[in-house]
Amino acid sequence: MTAARIHATRSPAAARPGALPCVAITACRACGAGGLHDLLAFGELPLANALRPRQGADSPELRFPLTLVLCAACSLVQLRE
């Protein structure tokens, strides 16, 4: 079995100043087929378990996109970013 090639594009969230790069896939991670369908888009969320001290609570938190997608070809549910 050969590994599927992942086609990726930069996420709009990565274009914001100070944002970390985030890569959004355009093809299935398992079978390589295109045509991913959005299932749930949670928007941009802060990292889980990244509690901040009171001294830094006023500074902006880094946020990252979180989108679940479905591959129409193999039915794999995966994260887009």
C-alpha positions in Angstrom: 0.0 0.0 0.0 1.3 3.4 -0.8 1.0 6.4 1.4 -1.6 9.0 0.2 -0.3 12.4 -0.6 -1.8 15.2 1.4 -2.7 18.3 -0.5 -2.7 21.3 1.9 -3.4 25.0 1.8 -2.8 27.8 4.4 -5.7 28.5 6.7 -7.1 32.0 6.8 -6.3 32.0 10.5 -2.6 31.8 9.7 -2.8 35.1 7.9 -3.5 37.1 11.1 -0.5 38.9 12.6 1.0 36.9 15.4 -0.8 33.7 14.5 1.0 30.5 14.2 1.0 28.8 10.8 -1.9 26.4 10.3 -2.3 24.1 7.3 -5.7 23.0 6.1 -5.9 19.8 4.1 -7.8 19.6 0.8 -7.6 15.9 0.3 -8.2 12.9 2.6 -5.3 11.9 4.8 -6.1 8.2 4.3 -7.1 7.7 0.7 -6.0 10.9 -0.9 -9.4 11.7 -2.5 -10.6 15.2 -2.8 -14.1 16.4 -2.0 -14.0 16.7 1.8 -17.3 17.8 3.3 -17.5 20.0 6.4 -19.3 18.3 9.3 -18.7 20.7 12.2 -17.0 24.0 12.2 -16.1 25.1 15.7 -14.4 28.3 14.6 -11.2 29.3 16.3 -10.6 27.9 19.8 -7.8 28.4 22.3 -5.6 25.4 23.1 -7.0 22.8 25.5 -5.3 22.5 28.9 -3.4 25.7 28.4 -4.4 27.6 31.5 -2.8 30.9 31.9 -1.6 32.6 35.0 -3.5 35.6 36.4 -0.7 37.9 35.4 -1.2 37.1 31.7 -5.0 36.8 31.7 -5.4 40.2 30.0 -3.2 39.3 27.0 -4.8 37.8 23.9 -4.9 34.0 23.7 -3.6 32.2 20.6 -6.6 30.6 18.8 -6.6 27.9 16.2 -9.3 26.7 13.7 -11.1 23.4 14.5 -13.1 21.9 11.7 -14.3 18.3 11.3 -14.5 17.0 7.7 -15.8 13.8 6.1 -14.2 12.1 3.1 -16.9 11.1 0.7 -14.7 8.3 -0.8 -13.7 6.4 2.4 -16.0 7.9 5.1 -13.1 8.9 7.3 -13.9 11.8 9.7 -10.8 13.9 10.3 -9.6 17.4 11.3 -9.2 19.8 8.4 -6.3 21.8 10.1 
